[in-house]
């Protein structure tokens, strides 16, 4: 345990330099592959010096993986949801460790420690191969609030709990660019859902080519008002890409419908 701790402390000193050179995805790959090799070495070689060296490397690789995942989780979340997002991340991460400890302990009790270590090493490599196409986001996103949405126009006061609310955004698009527009707005759909919408669609007017209506629903008027505050500058840039397809000098018409 002392060797593992020494490896983790040493890794903290060299981590910033390695991260700048490799980036989070390569660093995560290095930590995963390194940990798998350490497990296989511990299962195969019964030497105290080798064991101490392997434990030191295990601490080093562990801090590479743990730090990369923690930083990536925090960087991917805007302020309004960071606490909830990290709580889910922490519950998943440490819950999986707890279940894994039970499973590997049972395997070691029945088949021996060497077998458990070999299975863990091979399983880690297999998991990395299966998930290698899933990448951590490396681009720096501006997640500060944009605050660029105008307040909804209402003629009478609306109670916060009233809902559901349907928001309609009407676009006029050059029909020859429809495929590009649909690809861009479907990417925007993910942002709408992240900020509170539970249903999203894009509809085309059968009588007017190039006329599209984006439709998304929220559970209440208060939830829609919160949605206004949740839009980040990164989201605003994505919305600007979609608005660039809209024809005319006026902005797309936006309508707010509330369940009667």
Protein Blocks (a to p, Z undefined) as FASTA:
>chain_A
ZZmmmmmmmmmmmmmmmmmmnommlmmmmmmmmmmmmmmmmmmpccfklmmmmmmmmmmm
mmmmmmmmmmmmmmmpcfklmmmmmmmmmmmmmmmmmmmmmmmmmmmmmnojklmmmmmm
mmmmmmmmmmmmpccdfbdcdfbdfklaccdddfbdcdfkbccddddddddddfklmmmm
mmmmmmmmmmmmmnopabdcddddfklghiacdddddfbfklmmmmmmmpcfklmmmmmm
mmmmpgcjbdcdddddddZZ
